[in-house]
Amino acid sequence: MLGILYAIYNSATGEPTTQSLLLSIIIPGVVGYMLPKYWVTRRQTARQEEITNGFPDSLDMMLVCVEAGQSLDQAIIRVSKEIRAGFPALADEFEIVSHEMKAGKDKTQVLRDMSERAGVPDVASFVTVLIQSASFGTSIAEALRVYASEMRDKRVMRAEEKANTLPTKMTLATMMLTVPPLLIILIGPSVYDIAVTLSEANF
């Protein structure tokens, strides 16, 4: 819209070329189409990363609450309050789950909705574990203990993976920051002498 308004104004005040009119419409149109999509994708990625980082801690808190005698609903409410300071996106998800359970919605459907909203594989696996535990009548505390241990191991593996990529990144940065000054120091005097010699020869 801004591009069209600018094109109309430009046509009224002068005689722009067809190319300038097309560019004044197409460029803002492309930016207006791509920028919101890029912004939403960045927000989605940041939210999923926050949920992934906070999920192992939330499982540990939930396990403590369940082993202390609280029900799963009470544990979810308590965890949502405790982790809000560090991971507000994950706290919002748990709070939505607690409100939907209080409203009488089916627990299985509530957990599946949470998995779909989060879009994180760890949450989807956690929901599957809880649904299977409720279906087969196994202990939720035992399922939480095993899954929380797996999530801690996965977090350590992700940290090690990021640490293993650092040497490659540092090598590239070191080469980009070291090689050009080194070339200037080594070749610079020779280039200067050649330039002086050529200028004297031409003179």
C-alpha positions as CSV (number, residue, x, y, z in Angstrom):
1,M,0.0,0.0,0.0
2,L,2.8,2.4,0.8
3,G,4.4,1.6,-2.5
4,I,1.2,2.3,-4.4
5,L,0.6,5.6,-2.6
6,Y,4.2,6.6,-3.4
7,A,3.8,5.7,-7.0
8,I,0.5,7.7,-7.2
9,Y,2.2,10.7,-5.6
10,N,5.2,10.4,-7.8
11,S,3.0,10.2,-10.9
12,A,1.1,13.3,-9.8
13,T,4.1,15.4,-9.1
14,G,6.2,14.4,-12.1
15,E,6.7,11.9,-14.9
16,P,8.4,8.8,-13.5
17,T,9.6,6.0,-15.7
18,T,7.7,2.7,-15.8
19,Q,10.7,1.0,-14.2
20,S,10.7,3.3,-11.2
21,L,6.9,2.9,-10.8
22,L,7.2,-0.9,-10.8
23,L,10.1,-0.9,-8.4
24,S,8.3,1.5,-6.0
25,I,5.4,-1.0,-5.9
26,I,7.2,-4.4,-6.1
27,I,10.0,-3.7,-3.5
28,P,7.6,-2.6,-0.7
29,G,5.3,-5.5,-1.6
30,V,8.1,-8.1,-1.3
31,V,9.3,-6.5,2.0
32,G,5.7,-6.4,3.3
33,Y,5.2,-10.1,2.5
34,M,8.6,-11.4,3.7
35,L,9.2,-9.4,6.8
36,P,6.1,-10.5,8.9
37,K,6.8,-14.1,7.9
38,Y,10.4,-13.8,9.0
39,W,9.5,-12.1,12.3
40,V,6.9,-14.7,13.1
41,T,9.4,-17.5,12.3
42,R,12.0,-16.0,14.5
43,R,9.5,-15.6,17.4
44,Q,8.4,-19.2,16.9
45,T,11.9,-20.5,16.9
46,A,12.8,-18.5,20.1
47,R,9.7,-19.8,21.9
48,Q,10.4,-23.4,21.0
49,E,14.0,-23.0,22.1
50,E,12.9,-21.6,25.4
51,I,10.5,-24.5,25.9
52,T,13.2,-27.0,25.0
53,N,15.7,-25.4,27.5
54,G,13.2,-25.2,30.4
55,F,11.5,-28.6,29.9
56,P,14.0,-30.8,31.8
57,D,13.9,-28.5,34.9
58,S,10.1,-28.5,34.8
59,L,10.0,-32.3,34.7
60,D,12.3,-32.5,37.7
61,M,10.0,-30.1,39.6
62,M,6.9,-32.1,38.5
63,L,8.5,-35.3,39.7
64,V,9.3,-33.8,43.1
65,C,5.6,-32.6,43.4
66,V,4.2,-36.0,42.4
67,E,6.5,-37.9,44.8
68,A,5.5,-35.5,47.5
69,G,1.9,-36.6,47.1
70,Q,0.4,-34.1,44.8
71,S,-1.8,-35.0,41.9
72,L,-0.7,-34.4,38.3
73,D,-3.0,-31.4,38.1
74,Q,-1.6,-29.8,41.2
75,A,1.9,-30.5,40.1
76,I,1.3,-28.8,36.8
77,I,-0.1,-25.7,38.6
78,R,2.9,-25.5,41.0
79,V,5.4,-26.0,38.2
80,S,3.9,-23.2,36.1
81,K,4.3,-20.8,39.0
82,E,7.8,-21.8,39.8
83,I,9.3,-21.7,36.3
84,R,7.6,-18.5,35.2
85,A,10.6,-16.3,36.1
86,G,13.0,-18.2,33.9
87,F,10.8,-19.8,31.2
88,P,7.5,-17.8,30.8
89,A,6.5,-19.5,27.5
90,L,6.6,-23.0,29.1
91,A,4.8,-21.6,32.2
92,D,2.1,-20.3,29.9
93,E,1.7,-23.7,28.4
94,F,1.4,-25.4,31.8
95,E,-1.1,-22.8,32.9
96,I,-3.3,-23.3,29.9
97,V,-3.2,-27.0,30.6
98,S,-4.3,-26.5,34.2
99,H,-7.1,-24.1,33.2
100,E,-8.4,-26.6,30.6
101,M,-8.3,-29.4,33.1
102,K,-10.2,-27.3,35.6
103,A,-12.8,-26.5,33.0
104,G,-13.5,-30.3,32.6
105,K,-11.9,-30.9,29.3
106,D,-10.6,-34.4,28.6
107,K,-7.1,-34.8,30.0
108,T,-5.8,-36.7,27.0
109,Q,-7.0,-34.1,24.6
110,V,-5.6,-31.3,26.8
111,L,-2.2,-32.9,26.7
112,R,-2.3,-33.4,22.9
113,D,-3.3,-29.8,22.4
114,M,-0.3,-28.7,24.5
115,S,2.0,-30.9,22.3
116,E,0.5,-29.3,19.2
117,R,0.8,-25.8,20.5
118,A,4.4,-26.2,21.7
119,G,5.7,-27.8,18.5
120,V,8.6,-29.3,20.4
121,P,9.5,-33.1,20.0
122,D,10.4,-33.4,23.7
123,V,6.9,-32.2,24.7
124,A,5.3,-34.5,22.2
125,S,7.2,-37.5,23.7
126,F,6.3,-36.4,27.2
127,V,2.6,-36.2,26.3
128,T,2.8,-39.7,24.8
129,V,4.4,-41.0,28.0
130,L,1.7,-39.5,30.2
131,I,-1.1,-40.8,28.0
132,Q,0.4,-44.3,27.9
133,S,0.9,-44.2,31.7
134,A,-2.7,-43.2,32.2
135,S,-4.0,-45.8,29.7
136,F,-2.1,-48.8,31.2
137,G,-2.4,-47.7,34.8
138,T,1.4,-47.5,35.5
139,S,2.9,-45.1,38.0
140,I,3.2,-41.5,36.8
141,A,6.0,-40.9,39.2
142,E,8.1,-43.7,37.7
143,A,7.4,-42.5,34.2
144,L,8.4,-39.0,35.1
145,R,11.6,-40.2,36.8
146,V,12.7,-42.1,33.7
147,Y,11.7,-39.4,31.2
148,A,13.3,-36.6,33.3
149,S,16.5,-38.5,33.3
150,E,16.4,-38.9,29.5
151,M,15.7,-35.2,29.2
152,R,18.7,-34.3,31.3
153,D,20.9,-36.5,29.2
154,K,19.5,-34.9,26.0
155,R,20.3,-31.5,27.3
156,V,23.9,-32.5,28.1
157,M,24.2,-33.9,24.6
158,R,22.9,-30.7,23.0
159,A,25.4,-28.7,25.0
160,E,28.2,-31.0,24.0
161,E,27.1,-30.7,20.3
162,K,27.2,-27.0,20.5
163,A,30.6,-27.1,22.2
164,N,32.0,-29.4,19.4
165,T,31.0,-26.9,16.7
166,L,33.0,-24.1,18.4
167,P,36.5,-25.1,17.0
168,T,35.2,-24.9,13.5
169,K,33.6,-21.5,14.0
170,M,36.7,-20.3,15.8
171,T,38.9,-21.5,13.0
172,L,37.0,-19.7,10.3
173,A,36.9,-16.5,12.4
174,T,40.6,-16.7,13.2
175,M,41.4,-17.1,9.5
176,M,39.3,-14.2,8.5
177,L,40.8,-11.9,11.2
178,T,44.4,-13.2,10.9
179,V,45.1,-13.9,7.2
180,P,44.3,-10.4,5.8
181,P,46.6,-8.5,8.2
182,L,49.3,-11.1,7.7
183,L,49.1,-10.6,4.0
184,I,49.2,-6.9,4.4
185,I,52.3,-7.1,6.5
186,L,54.1,-9.6,4.2
187,I,53.1,-8.3,0.8
188,G,52.5,-4.6,1.6
189,P,56.1,-3.4,1.5
190,S,56.7,-5.3,-1.8
191,V,53.6,-3.8,-3.4
192,Y,54.8,-0.4,-2.2
193,D,58.3,-0.8,-3.6
194,I,56.9,-2.1,-6.9
195,A,54.5,0.9,-7.1
196,V,57.4,3.3,-6.4
197,T,59.6,1.6,-9.0
198,L,57.0,1.8,-11.7
199,S,56.2,5.4,-10.9
200,E,59.9,6.3,-11.2
201,A,60.3,4.3,-14.4
202,N,57.3,6.1,-16.0
203,F,58.7,9.4,-14.9
